[in-house]
């Protein structure tokens, strides 16, 4: 069975070029369509109540254990986050919020701590509602001293898509 040359290029093959686009392929084709009458019937069958969207639930698995993580519900929906590393044990959420307080869309600042000793793990997350504030904070705050250490800010997944 001949699969042709690598890359599928045949120098002798003629290409068809037409000046008119093929309308059968240029239209978006979908097997689904919204039918309002079916939606109205479904809502009426539920007594006029629409179903509430399901809330996000994070299930974590590590070390052979599984648990529900409610800490993700504390963060605002649709935020942009920065990771801030190399912070000392003396840095609190309040000090971090004060350090990043010059950005108007600051939503939350959280120092990550060991749950048994309450000591800082050396990093934190900063949440912004505006992606431009997130980018500006990344540029301006990277390398600045927060507490007694020079911090390092970096982009978190979701910041500046």
For each residue, the residues with C-beta under 8 A, 3 or more apart:
1:
2:
3:
4: 8 10
5: 8 9 10
6:
7:
8: 4 5
9: 5
10: 4 5 13
11:
12:
13: 10
14:
15:
16:
17:
18: 21 22
19:
20:
21: 18 25 26
22: 18 25 26
23: 26 27
24: 27
25: 21 22
26: 21 22 23
27: 23 24
28:
29:
30: 33
31:
32:
33: 30
34: 39
35: 38 39
36: 39 40
37: 40 41
38: 35 41 42
39: 34 35 36 42 43
40: 36 37 43 44
41: 37 38 44 45
42: 38 39 45 46
43: 39 40 46 48 49 50
44: 40 41 47 48
45: 41 42
46: 42 43 49 50 51
47: 44
48: 43 44
49: 43 46
50: 43 46
51: 46
52:
53:
54:
55: 73
56: 72 73
57: 68
58: 68 69 70 72
59: 66 67 68 69
60: 66 67 68 69
61: 65 66
62: 65
63:
64:
65: 61 62
66: 59 60 61
67: 59 60
68: 57 58 59 60
69: 58 59 60 72
70: 58 73 74
71: 74 75
72: 56 58 69 75
73: 55 56 70
74: 70 71 108
75: 71 72 79 81 107 108 127
76: 79 107 108 127 129
77:
78: 129
79: 75 76 107 108 127 128 129 158
80: 127 128 129 130 131 133 134 156 158 159 160
81: 75 125 126 127 128 134 156 158 159
82: 125 126 128 134 137 138 141 153 154 155 156 159
83: 123 124 125 153 154 155 156
84: 87 96 123 124 125 126 141 146 151 152 153
85: 122 123 151 152 153 154
86: 122 123 149 150 151 152
87: 84 91 96 111 120 122 123 124 146 147 149 151
88: 91 120 122 147 148 149
89: 119 120
90: 95 147 148
91: 87 88 95 96 111 120 124 146 147
92: 95 96 111
93: 96 97 109 110 111
94: 97 98
95: 90 91 92 98 99 146 147
96: 84 87 91 92 93 99 100 109 110 111 124 126 146
97: 93 94 100 101 106 109
98: 94 95 101
99: 95 96 141 144 146
100: 96 97 103 106 109 126 137 141
101: 97 98 106
102:
103: 100 106 128 130 133 136 137
104: 130 133
105: 128 129 130 133
106: 97 100 101 103 109 126 127 128 133
107: 75 76 79 127 128 129
108: 74 75 76 79 125 126 127
109: 93 96 97 100 106 124 125 126 127
110: 93 96 124 125 127
111: 87 91 92 93 96 120 123 124
112: 120 121 123 124 125
113: 118 119 120 121
114: 117 118 119 120 121
115: 118
116:
117: 114
118: 113 114 115
119: 89 113 114
120: 87 88 89 91 111 112 113 114
121: 112 113 114
122: 85 86 87 88
123: 83 84 85 86 87 111 112
124: 83 84 87 91 96 109 110 111 112
125: 81 82 83 84 108 109 110 112 156
126: 81 82 84 96 100 106 108 109 137 153
127: 75 76 79 80 81 106 107 108 109 110
128: 79 80 81 82 103 105 106 107 131 133 134 137 159
129: 76 78 79 80 105 107 133
130: 80 103 104 105 133 134
131: 80 128 134 135 159 160 161
132: 135 136
133: 80 103 104 105 106 128 129 130 136 137
134: 80 81 82 128 130 131 137 138 159 160
135: 131 132 138 139 159 160
136: 103 132 133 139 140
137: 82 100 103 126 128 133 134 140 141 153
138: 82 134 135 141 142 153 154 155 159
139: 135 136 142
140: 136 137 144
141: 82 84 99 100 137 138 144 151 153
142: 138 139 151 152 153 154
143: 150 151 152
144: 99 140 141 150 151
145: 148 149 150 151
146: 84 87 91 95 96 99 149 151
147: 87 88 90 91 95
148: 88 90 145
149: 86 87 88 145 146
150: 86 143 144 145
151: 84 85 86 87 141 142 143 144 145 146
152: 84 85 86 142 143
153: 82 83 84 85 126 137 138 141 142
154: 82 83 85 138 142
155: 82 83 138 159 160
156: 80 81 82 83 125 159
157:
158: 79 80 81 161
159: 80 81 82 128 131 134 135 138 155 156
160: 80 131 134 135 155
161: 131 158
